[in-house]
Amino acid sequence: GQQLNQSPQSMFIQEGEDVSMNCTSSSIFNTWLWYKQDPGEGPVLLIALYKAGELTSNGRLTAQFGITRKDSFLNISASIPSDVGIYFCAGQKTSYDKVIFGPGTSLSVIP
Amino acid sequence: SAVISQKPSRDICQRGTSLTIQCQVDSQVTMMFWYRQQPGQSLTLIATANQGSEATYESGFVIDKFPISRPNLTFSTLTVSNMSPEDSSIYLCSGGLRGGELFFGEGSRLTVL
């Protein structure tokens, strides 16, 4: 079945550092999404990407939709303690299709 | 955006019993999905809740074990039937309008003894 891979699995960074994580798939997706989940909460949408090559920002977060439609990247600049959490990429083939989630990247920020 | 409320937020259940989780959205959404998240894991899609018709289940999930209803555009239920300890998990309801922009409830944390 469809599967997404995320790397790295976990990261420990110093406050103020920039962070990069990525998501790959063997299948083409027409929508890529990035969610963040805090402990005890449901995932919250950070960025949605709808077009190959698209680069979208949301504050200190920037995400890109890979040209091949098989990957996406998320960057966080100048990390702060509240960036701690699990970041999930997700993909969708068509607008009304199911949304598949990657395994997640766990981010820890050391003050 | 949409606000999604789930209840119960958590429960401890006995083996062999069934529990129904309710999901209420504060506005009409096109899509509603039920996910399972086992401890330390990602979200696994159980099924798509279809308004007024049978849900569409993913591989490995069956209607007898996880019956789902969606009588209207803002409400859905998921029942976990004949529970075993392996069903201990967080069950998340989600809803969305456009594309994959889903909104999630806080989840229902089930512990089966």
Chai-1 contact restraints between the chains, C-beta under 6 A:
chainA,res_idxA,chainB,res_idxB,connection_type,confidence,min_distance_angstrom,max_distance_angstrom,comment,restraint_id
A,T31,B,G99,contact,1.0,0.0,6.0,A-B,restraint_1
A,T31,B,G100,contact,1.0,0.0,6.0,A-B,restraint_2
A,L33,B,G100,contact,1.0,0.0,6.0,A-B,restraint_3
A,E41,B,E106,contact,1.0,0.0,6.0,A-B,restraint_4
A,G42,B,L92,contact,1.0,0.0,6.0,A-B,restraint_5
A,G42,B,F104,contact,1.0,0.0,6.0,A-B,restraint_6
A,G42,B,G105,contact,1.0,0.0,6.0,A-B,restraint_7
A,G42,B,E106,contact,1.0,0.0,6.0,A-B,restraint_8
A,G42,B,G107,contact,1.0,0.0,6.0,A-B,restraint_9
A,P43,B,F104,contact,1.0,0.0,6.0,A-B,restraint_10
A,L45,B,E101,contact,1.0,0.0,6.0,A-B,restraint_11
A,A48,B,E101,contact,1.0,0.0,6.0,A-B,restraint_12
A,A90,B,G100,contact,1.0,0.0,6.0,A-B,restraint_13
A,Q92,B,G100,contact,1.0,0.0,6.0,A-B,restraint_14
A,S95,B,G99,contact,1.0,0.0,6.0,A-B,restraint_15
A,K98,B,L45,contact,1.0,0.0,6.0,A-B,restraint_16
A,V99,B,G100,contact,1.0,0.0,6.0,A-B,restraint_17
A,V99,B,L102,contact,1.0,0.0,6.0,A-B,restraint_18
A,F101,B,S42,contact,1.0,0.0,6.0,A-B,restraint_19
A,F101,B,L43,contact,1.0,0.0,6.0,A-B,restraint_20
A,P103,B,S42,contact,1.0,0.0,6.0,A-B,restraint_21
A,G104,B,S42,contact,1.0,0.0,6.0,A-B,restraint_22
